[in-house]
Amino acid sequence: MTQKIIYATPEGGVAVVHPTGEVLINELVSKVVPAGTKFEIVDESVIPSDRFFRGAWVANGAAVDVDLDKAKEIGHDLRRQQRAEEFKPFDEIIAKQIPGLDAVEAEANRQAVREKYALIQDAIDVAETPDTIKQALEAN
C-alpha cells in the first residue's frame, strides 16, 4: 500500500504529496501541508490514475473526485483550442485574401468546422461522466 497526502488547495484543487520514504509521513505532513489545512493520508488507489482532468480534481474526505462541472469547463477550453487550430488555414485565406485561393470555399470549410465542434459542444454539455467528455474530445 503506497500512501499519499492529499489536501484542498486555496484555488479549489487538490494537492497530492508523494512521499519518498526518506521522512516519516507524519513529519512530511508538517513540512508540506499549510498550517491549519485539513489533510488526509490515503492509499494511492483513491487518486485518479488518469490525469486528463487533473484541474477538476476535488478533495472529498479521504478520496479524490473529478468535479463534473469543472471537467466540462476544461473540455470546452480544449474544444475551443482544437477548433481554433482547425480554423487557422481558412482564416488565413479569408483574412489575407490570397489570390488564387477561394474565400467562398474557405468559408464553407469554416462552417464545416463550426458544425463539427457544435456537436462536440453538445456532447460535453450533456456528459454525465468525465470519461464521456474525454471521449467526445477524442472523437475529433
Buried (B, 14 or more C-beta within 10 A) or exposed (E): EEEBBBBBEEEEBBBBBEBEEEEEEEEBBEEBBEEEEEBBBBEEEBBBEEEBBBBBBBBBEEBBBBBBEBBBBBBBEBBEEBBEEBBEEBEEBBEEEEEEBEBEEBEEBBEEBEEBBEEBBEBBEEBEEBBBBBEBBEEE
